[in-house]
Amino acid sequence: MPREARWVKPRIGAVYSPRMSPSTALSGLLAASLLCGCSSPDSSAREPRPTRHQDLVSFFTDWRVFQRPKLVDGVPDYSAAAMAAQQQELAGWQRRLAAFDTIGWSIPQQVDYHLVRAELNGLDFDHRVLQPWARNPAFYVTVFWDQSDQPAREGPFAYGAVELWKYPFPLQAADLARIEPGIRAIPGLLAQARQNLTGNAADLWTYGTLAIRQQSVDLAQLASRLTDSAAGLKLAVEQAKAATDSLSVWLDAQAASKSEPSGIGIANYDWYLQHVQLSPYTWQEEVALMERELARAHSFLALEEHANARLPQQQPIASAAEHTRRFQAAVTEYLRFLRQHDLLTIRDDMDPALRARLGTFAPGPREFFGEIDYRDPVVMRTHGYHWFDLARLEHDPPANPMRRVPLLYNIFNTRTEGNATGWEELMLQAGMFNARPRSRELIYVLLAERAARALGDLRMQANQYTLEQAAEFTAANTPRGWLSLKGNLVRAEQHLYLQQPAYGTSYLIGKFQIEMAIAARKQQEGDGFSFKRFMDDFNAAGLIPASLLRWELTGRLPEDVRRMLAADAPPR
């Protein structure tokens, strides 16, 4: 790791002038950005300005309590009055954060400041633009059987999720006690949803209704797995399912009146990228990057197919016995490769983290990732870096309390999704698939799908595509017809990206940022560069946006990241 550089925060209150030099103007904009679009700094100057990182940690702890909705009889309150009150109070939190003096702070400490600022901006954006409690019926889904591979579940959801995958069945008394409050809150939350859901976004309404229906199926599954000893929870589940079914009927009745597009528009998308997701690009720049990556994926795939033309095609796994054998062997081969090539420190929790998620054989039809997985199980184990991340977060979390918990608003996704996606191609370049040339093709099939669906994200949010048009585009531009419109995946992914702007682009935007960090460290260290040392530093930094990782891992503030942090206040 290079010697840690220091970055001195410019004077608060500097004003931009067209006559200023670019460097002076940039410093002024960076200082202005720290005001978060709030009141004059004079309002916070009357009190002593916090100067310690520990003050920021305390602020962060209090902020996380404020960010959660208030509970009324155990039900989170997303009513119009409650949200208006929260939005009004948020301005005070923004002023308090803007008052911090970070002069002399280390780079990781300054990064922490920007992480907190991004979270406050995320809540600000929720109130000004997204308003998921008013526009998105899927926001009110709170029951989940599947474990996310992310540090926090993807997309916006109401507070109080019941993560059923955490509990072994039959449920023990302690687990019943943990689950029951969340189930009991569902009827009240869904009754509130009828009052709160006033939006007119057609796609969000239609596909959100499908998500509510899925919750009914999930509750029915829960009821079927409860024993007679869980009579109280059984009754609560029945009531929750009845409330879910009733809301579905109401949503269906309202659907015909929903006629507006669901995207947030390009200007809002630009603001969200820079102020919340901390991506140093605009919507237009991301379109260009995704189009370039889509073309690269297809052209490299064509070259791989040409080189492999005389080789037999890969045949998908065809039996449960073959599935067990090949998936178990894939973990062994993958970790052996990492160890032999000294690519990163191998921890004891990595092998079990991968083996716990191998799944079982399914004869088909297969969704897109199944088509990849059943041809070479090693390929998707590389994307399984997610499980390394989660194992580390559980067994060896960062000492920094602000990095020990997942960032709100999926702000972690350029690191988590970007690294997992980038790792696929990095392992190809490291030689993992040299003995199986047809598997090299699969990496570019994956890359094309990620680029195509990212363009779907961008164009939906710009209101150039409906969700169905985004799905059709993504399917048409994914090689080999493996992302079929007959399946569920293509629309489910686009529905997530419509709810959570910039998630669809995070896989490749994060990949690009991480590649730039590798390149910068290699340039700094020359022949002394160690990929293993880089990855160990990378993992130790925690699950923070890839753009800020570049800053930490190189000790230098990249120009595009500097411009991002100097972005103007929110549009009003």
C-alpha positions in Angstrom: 0.0 0.0 0.0 1.5 3.4 -0.9 2.1 5.9 1.8 -1.2 7.5 2.7 -1.6 10.9 1.2 -3.4 13.7 2.8 -6.1 15.8 1.1 -6.9 19.2 2.6 -10.5 20.2 2.4 -10.9 23.6 0.7 -12.4 26.6 2.5 -16.1 26.3 3.1 -18.1 28.8 1.2 -15.9 29.3 -1.9 -17.9 30.5 -4.8 -17.5 29.5 -8.5 -16.8 32.2 -11.0 -16.3 31.7 -14.8 -13.1 33.7 -14.5 -11.5 31.3 -12.0 -8.8 28.9 -13.1 -10.0 25.3 -13.4 -8.2 24.2 -10.3 -9.6 27.1 -8.2 -13.1 26.5 -9.5 -12.8 22.8 -8.8 -11.8 23.5 -5.2 -14.7 25.9 -4.8 -17.2 23.5 -6.2 -15.8 20.7 -3.9 -16.2 23.0 -0.9 -19.7 24.0 -2.0 -20.7 20.4 -2.4 -20.1 19.8 1.3 -23.0 22.0 2.0 -25.3 19.4 0.5 -27.6 22.0 -0.9 -28.7 23.1 2.6 -29.0 26.4 4.3 -26.2 28.9 4.5 -23.1 27.7 6.4 -23.7 30.6 8.7 -26.4 28.6 10.4 -24.0 26.0 11.6 -21.1 28.4 12.2 -22.7 29.6 15.5 -21.7 26.3 17.1 -18.2 24.7 17.4 -17.5 22.7 14.3 -16.9 19.0 14.8 -13.3 18.2 13.9 -12.8 14.5 15.0 -13.5 11.4 13.1 -15.1 10.0 16.2 -17.6 12.9 16.0 -18.5 11.5 12.5 -19.0 8.0 13.9 -21.3 9.4 16.6 -23.2 11.4 13.9 -23.5 8.2 11.8 -24.9 6.2 14.7 -27.6 8.8 15.4 -28.3 9.3 11.7 -29.0 5.6 11.2 -31.7 5.8 13.9 -33.2 8.9 12.3 -33.3 7.3 8.9 -35.5 4.5 10.0 -39.3 5.2 9.9 -41.0 5.7 13.2 -43.0 2.7 14.4 -46.7 3.0 15.4 -48.0 -0.1 17.1 -45.1 -2.1 15.6 -45.8 -0.9 12.0 -43.4 1.4 10.2 -45.1 4.7 9.4 -44.7 5.8 5.7 -47.8 8.0 5.7 -47.6 11.4 3.9 -47.5 13.2 7.2 -44.7 11.1 8.6 -42.6 11.4 5.4 -43.1 15.2 5.3 -41.9 15.4 8.8 -38.9 13.3 8.1 -38.0 15.3 5.0 -38.2 18.6 7.0 -36.0 17.2 9.7 -33.5 15.9 7.2 -32.4 19.5 6.4 -31.0 19.8 9.9 -29.0 16.7 9.6 -27.5 17.9 6.3 -26.5 21.2 8.0 -24.9 19.4 10.8 -22.9 17.2 8.4 -21.9 20.2 6.3 -20.4 21.8 9.5 -17.8 19.1 9.9 -14.2 20.3 9.5 -12.2 17.4 7.9 -8.9 19.3 7.5 -6.1 16.9 8.4 -8.2 13.8 8.3 -6.7 10.7 6.7 -8.0 9.5 3.3 -10.1 6.7 4.8 -11.6 9.1 7.2 -12.4 11.6 4.4 -14.0 8.7 2.5 -16.1 7.9 5.5 -17.4 11.5 5.4 -18.5 11.1 1.8 -20.2 7.8 2.6 -22.3 9.4 5.2 -23.0 12.4 2.9 -24.1 9.9 0.2 -26.6 8.2 2.6 -28.1 11.6 3.5 -28.4 12.4 -0.1 -30.1 9.0 -0.7 -32.9 9.8 1.8 -33.1 13.3 0.3 -33.5 11.8 -3.2 -36.1 9.3 -1.9 -38.2 12.3 -0.6 -37.7 14.5 -3.7 -37.9 11.9 -6.5 -38.2 8.2 -5.9 -40.9 8.2 -3.2 -41.0 4.4 -3.2 -43.7 4.4 -0.4 -46.0 6.4 -2.8 -45.0 5.1 -6.3 -43.9 1.5 -5.9 -46.2 -1.3 -4.6 -43.2 -3.7 -4.4 -41.8 -1.5 -1.6 -44.3 -3.1 0.7 -43.0 -6.7 0.2 -41.4 -7.7 3.5 -41.2 -11.5 3.4 -38.3 -13.3 1.7 -37.3 -16.9 1.4 -34.1 -16.3 -0.6 -30.9 -15.0 0.7 -29.5 -12.0 -1.2 -25.8 -12.3 -2.2 -25.4 -8.7 -1.3 -24.7 -7.2 2.2 -28.3 -5.8 2.1 -31.2 -6.8 -0.1 -31.3 -5.1 -3.5 -33.8 -2.4 -4.0 -36.0 -0.2 -1.8 -38.1 -2.0 0.8 -40.1 -1.0 3.8 -38.4 -1.4 7.2 -38.9 -4.7 9.0 -38.2 -7.5 6.5 -38.7 -11.1 7.6 -35.7 -13.0 6.2 -37.0 -16.6 6.4 -33.9 -18.1 4.9 -32.1 -17.4 8.2 -34.2 -19.9 10.2 -34.1 -23.7 10.3 -37.4 -25.5 10.2 -39.3 -26.6 12.3 -38.9 -23.3 14.0 -37.8 -23.2 17.6 -39.4 -21.0 20.2 -36.7 -18.3 20.0 -37.0 -18.1 16.2 -40.8 -18.0 16.4 -40.4 -15.0 18.7 -38.1 -13.3 16.2 -40.3 -13.8 13.2 -43.7 -13.1 14.6 -43.5 -9.3 15.1 -42.6 -8.8 11.4 -45.5 -11.0 10.3 -47.9 -9.3 12.6 -47.0 -5.9 11.2 -48.0 -6.9 7.6 -51.8 -6.2 7.8 -51.2 -2.7 9.3 -48.4 -1.9 6.8 -50.6 -3.0 3.8 -53.6 -1.1 5.0 -51.3 1.9 5.2 -50.1 1.1 1.6 -53.6 1.8 0.3 -53.4 5.3 1.6 -49.8 5.9 0.7 -49.7 4.6 -2.9 -50.8 7.6 -4.8 -48.3 7.4 -7.7 -49.2 7.1 -11.3 -46.2 5.2 -12.7 -47.6 2.3 -14.8 -44.7 -0.1 -14.9 -43.9 0.3 -11.2 -47.6 -0.4 -10.4 -48.0 -3.4 -12.7 -44.8 -5.2 -11.7 -45.1 -4.2 -8.1 -48.5 -5.9 -8.0 -46.8 -9.1 -9.2 -44.3 -8.8 -6.3 -47.2 -8.4 -3.8 -48.8 -11.6 -5.3 -45.5 -13.4 -4.8 -45.6 -12.5 -1.1 -48.9 -14.3 -0.9 -47.3 -17.4 -2.3 -44.4 -17.1 0.1 -46.7 -16.7 3.1 -48.6 -19.8 2.0 -45.4 -21.7 1.9 -44.6 -20.4 5.4 -48.0 -21.6 6.7 -47.4 -25.0 5.3 -44.2 -25.4 7.2 -45.5 -24.4 10.6 -46.3 -27.0 13.2 -49.1 -27.0 15.7 -46.8 -25.6 18.3 -46.7 -22.4 16.3 -50.4 -21.6 16.6 -49.8 -17.9 17.3 -47.6 -17.4 14.3 -49.9 -19.5 12.1 -52.8 -17.2 12.8 -50.6 -14.2 12.1 -49.5 -15.7 8.8 -53.1 -16.3 7.8 -54.0 -12.7 8.6 -50.9 -11.4 6.7 -51.8 -13.5 3.7 -55.4 -12.3 3.7 -54.1 -8.7 3.8 -51.7 -9.4 1.0 -54.4 -10.9 -1.2 -56.7 -8.0 -0.4 -54.0 -5.5 -1.4 -53.5 -7.4 -4.7 -57.2 -7.0 -5.6 -57.0 -3.3 -4.8 -53.9 -2.8 -6.9 -55.5 -4.6 -9.8 -58.5 -2.3 -9.6 -56.3 0.8 -9.7 -54.0 -0.4 -12.5 -56.1 0.9 -15.4 -55.7 4.5 -14.1 -51.9 4.3 -14.0 -50.6 5.9 -17.2 -47.3 7.7 -16.6 -43.8 6.4 -17.3 -41.9 5.1 -14.3 -38.4 6.5 -15.0 -36.9 9.4 -13.0 -35.5 11.3 -16.1 -31.9 12.0 -17.1 -31.3 15.1 -14.9 -32.4 13.2 -11.8 -30.4 10.1 -12.9 -27.3 12.3 -13.3 -27.7 13.7 -9.8 -28.3 10.3 -8.3 -25.2 8.8 -9.9 -22.9 11.5 -8.5 -24.5 12.3 -5.2 -25.8 8.9 -4.0 -24.2 6.1 -5.9 -20.9 8.0 -6.1 -20.4 7.2 -9.8 -18.2 9.8 -11.6 -20.2 9.6 -14.8 -23.3 11.1 -16.3 -26.3 9.2 -17.8 -24.9 10.0 -21.3 -21.4 8.9 -20.5 -22.7 5.6 -19.0 -24.8 5.0 -22.2 -21.6 5.4 -24.2 -19.6 3.1 -21.9 -22.3 0.4 -22.0 -22.7 0.5 -25.7 -18.9 0.2 -26.0 -18.8 -2.8 -23.6 -21.7 -4.5 -25.4 -19.9 -4.2 -28.7 -16.6 -5.4 -27.1 -18.4 -8.4 -25.6 -20.0 -9.5 -28.9 -16.8 -9.0 -30.9 -14.6 -10.9 -28.5 -17.2 -13.6 -28.3 -17.0 -13.9 -32.1 -13.2 -14.2 -32.0 -13.4 -16.9 -29.3 -16.0 -18.8 -31.3 -13.8 -18.5 -34.4 -10.8 -19.9 -32.6 -12.8 -22.7 -31.1 -14.8 -23.6 -34.2 -13.3 -27.1 -34.4 -13.9 -27.9 -30.8 -17.1 -29.7 -29.6 -19.8 -27.5 -28.1 -20.2 -27.7 -24.3 -23.1 -29.9 -23.2 -25.2 -28.9 -20.1 -25.1 -31.0 -17.0 -27.8 -33.6 -17.4 -28.3 -35.4 -14.1 -28.3 -34.9 -10.3 -25.2 -37.0 -9.9 -23.3 -35.1 -12.5 -24.4 -31.8 -10.9 -23.1 -32.8 -7.5 -19.8 -34.1 -8.8 -19.0 -31.1 -11.1 -20.2 -28.3 -8.8 -18.2 -29.7 -5.9 -15.2 -30.1 -8.1 -15.6 -26.6 -9.4 -15.1 -25.1 -5.9 -12.0 -27.2 -5.4 -10.6 -26.3 -8.8 -11.3 -22.6 -8.4 -9.8 -22.2 -4.9 -6.8 -24.3 -6.0 -6.2 -21.9 -8.9 -6.4 -18.8 -6.7 -3.9 -20.4 -4.3 -1.5 -21.6 -6.9 -1.4 -18.3 -8.7 -1.2 -16.3 -5.4 -4.0 -14.0 -6.4 -5.3 -13.2 -2.9 -5.1 -14.5 0.6 -7.2 -17.7 1.0 -9.3 -17.6 4.2 -10.7 -20.7 5.9 -14.3 -19.4 5.4 -14.1 -19.1 1.6 -14.5 -22.8 0.7 -17.6 -23.4 2.9 -19.0 -20.1 1.8 -19.0 -21.3 -1.8 -20.1 -24.9 -1.1 -23.1 -23.8 0.9 -24.6 -22.2 -2.3 -24.2 -24.8 -4.9 -27.9 -25.7 -5.2 -29.4 -28.8 -6.6 -30.0 -30.2 -10.0 -33.0 -28.8 -12.0 -33.8 -30.5 -15.4 -35.0 -27.3 -17.0 -36.0 -25.1 -18.6 -33.1 -23.0 -17.4 -32.8 -19.3 -17.0 -29.8 -17.4 -18.3 -27.3 -18.0 -15.5 -28.3 -21.7 -15.4 -27.2 -21.9 -19.0 -23.8 -20.7 -18.0 -23.5 -22.7 -14.8 -24.6 -26.0 -16.3 -21.9 -25.8 -19.0 -19.0 -24.9 -16.7 -19.7 -24.5 -13.0 -16.3 -22.9 -12.4 -17.4 -19.7 -14.3 -20.1 -18.6 -11.9 -17.9 -19.5 -8.9 -15.8 -16.5 -9.9 -18.9 -14.3 -9.6 -19.4 -16.0 -6.2 -16.9 -13.5 -4.8 -20.1 -12.2 -3.2 -20.0 -15.1 -0.7 -16.4 -14.3 0.1 -17.5 -10.7 0.9 -20.4 -11.9 3.1 -18.2 -14.4 5.0 -15.6 -11.8 5.7 -18.3 -9.3 6.9 -19.6 -12.0 9.3 -16.3 -13.5 10.5 -13.9 -10.6 10.3 -15.8 -7.3 9.9 -13.9 -4.0 9.6 -13.0 -2.3 12.8 -14.5 0.9 11.5 -18.2 0.9 12.7 -19.3 2.8 9.6 -18.0 0.0 7.4 -19.2 -2.8 9.6 -22.8 -2.4 8.4 -24.1 -2.3 4.8 -24.4 1.1 3.2 -28.0 2.3 2.7 -29.5 2.7 -0.8 -27.3 -0.1 -2.2 -24.4 2.4 -2.4 -22.1 -0.6 -2.0 -23.1 -2.1 -5.4 -20.2 -0.8 -7.6 -17.9 -2.6 -5.2 -19.8 -5.8 -4.7 -21.4 -6.3 -8.2 -18.5 -4.5 -10.0 -15.9 -6.7 -8.4 -17.8 -10.0 -8.9 -18.4 -9.1 -12.5 -14.8 -7.9 -13.1 -13.4 -11.0 -11.4 -14.9 -13.2 -14.1 -12.8 -11.6 -16.8 -9.8 -11.1 -14.6 -9.8 -14.9 -14.0 -10.1 -15.5 -17.7 -7.0 -13.3 -18.3 -5.2 -15.0 -15.4 -5.5 -18.3 -17.4 -8.2 -20.1 -15.4 -10.0 -21.3 -18.6 -7.0 -22.0 -20.9 -7.6 -25.7 -20.7 -11.3 -25.2 -21.6 -11.4 -22.7 -24.4 -15.2 -23.0 -24.8 -15.5 -21.6 -21.3 -13.8 -18.4 -22.4 -16.8 -17.8 -24.6 -19.1 -17.9 -21.6 -17.3 -14.9 -20.0 -18.2 -12.8 -23.0 -21.8 -14.1 -23.1 -22.0 -12.9 -19.5 -20.5 -9.6 -20.3 -22.9 -8.9 -23.2 -25.9 -9.7 -20.9 -24.6 -7.2 -18.3 -24.1 -4.5 -20.8 -27.5 -5.1 -22.5 -29.4 -5.0 -19.3 -27.5 -1.9 -18.2 -28.7 -0.1 -21.3 -32.2 -1.2 -20.4 -31.8 0.4 -17.0 -30.5 3.7 -18.5 -33.2 3.9 -21.2 -36.1 3.0 -18.8 -35.0 5.7 -16.4 -34.8 8.2 -19.2 -38.3 7.1 -20.2 -37.2 6.0 -23.6 -38.2 2.4 -22.9 -41.0 0.8 -21.0 -40.0 -2.2 -18.9 -41.2 -4.5 -21.6 -39.2 -2.8 -24.2 -36.1 -2.9 -21.9 -36.7 -6.6 -21.5 -37.0 -7.2 -25.3 -33.8 -5.2 -25.9 -31.9 -7.1 -23.3 -33.0 -10.5 -24.5 -32.3 -9.6 -28.2 -28.8 -8.4 -27.3 -27.8 -11.4 -25.1 -26.1 -14.1 -27.2 -27.5 -17.5 -28.0 -31.0 -16.7 -27.0 -30.2 -17.7 -23.4 -32.0 -14.8 -21.8 -35.5 -15.8 -23.0 -38.6 -13.6 -22.8 -40.4 -16.8 -21.8 -38.5 -16.8 -18.5 -38.9 -14.7 -15.4 -35.3 -13.4 -15.1 -35.2 -10.7 -17.8 -38.2 -8.8 -16.5 -37.3 -9.3 -12.8 -33.9 -7.8 -13.4 -35.4 -4.8 -15.2 -38.0 -4.3 -12.5 -35.2 -4.1 -9.9 -33.3 -1.5 -12.0 -36.5 0.5 -12.5 -37.0 0.6 -8.7 -33.3 1.1 -7.9 -31.7 3.5 -10.4 -28.1 2.7 -11.4 -28.2 -0.9 -10.1 -28.2 -2.3 -13.6 -25.1 -0.2 -14.5 -23.2 -0.9 -11.3 -21.8 -4.3 -12.5 -19.8 -2.7 -15.3 -19.2 0.8 -13.8 -17.8 -0.8 -10.7 -15.7 -3.1 -12.9 -14.2 -0.2 -14.8 -13.4 1.7 -11.6 -11.7 -1.3 -10.0 -9.6 -1.9 -13.2 -8.5 1.7 -13.0 -7.5 1.2 -9.4 -5.4 -1.9 -10.4 -3.8 0.0 -13.2 -2.9 3.0 -10.9 -1.4 0.8 -8.3 0.6 -1.1 -10.9 1.9 2.2 -12.3 2.8 3.4 -8.8 4.6 0.2 -7.7 6.1 -0.9 -11.0 7.9 -4.2 -10.8 7.1 -4.4 -7.1 3.4 -4.6 -7.8 1.7 -7.6 -6.2 -1.8 -8.5 -7.3 -2.2 -10.4 -4.0 -1.3 -7.4 -1.9 -3.6 -5.2 -3.9 -6.5 -7.7 -3.4 -5.8 -7.9 0.3 -5.9 -4.1 0.6 -9.0 -4.1 -1.5 -10.8 -6.6 0.7 -9.7 -4.9 3.9 -11.1 -1.6 2.9 -14.7 -2.9 3.1 -17.7 -2.7 0.9 -17.6 0.9 -0.2 -18.1 2.5 -3.7 -15.5 1.5 -6.2 -14.7 5.2 -7.0 -13.7 5.9 -3.4 -11.8 2.6 -3.2 -9.6 4.0 -6.1 -8.8 7.0 -3.8 -8.0 4.9 -0.8 -6.0 2.2 -2.6 -3.8 4.6 -4.5 -3.5 7.5 -2.0 -4.4 9.9 -4.8 -7.7 11.6 -5.5 -8.5 10.7 -9.2 -9.6 13.7 -11.3 -13.0 12.1 -12.2 -13.7 11.4 -8.6 -12.6 14.9 -7.6 -15.1 16.3 -10.1 -17.8 14.0 -8.7 -17.2 15.1 -5.2 -17.3 18.7 -6.4 -20.7 18.3 -8.0 -23.3 21.0 -7.5 -26.1 21.0 -4.9 -29.4 19.1 -5.8 -31.8 20.7 -8.3 -34.7 22.4 -6.7 
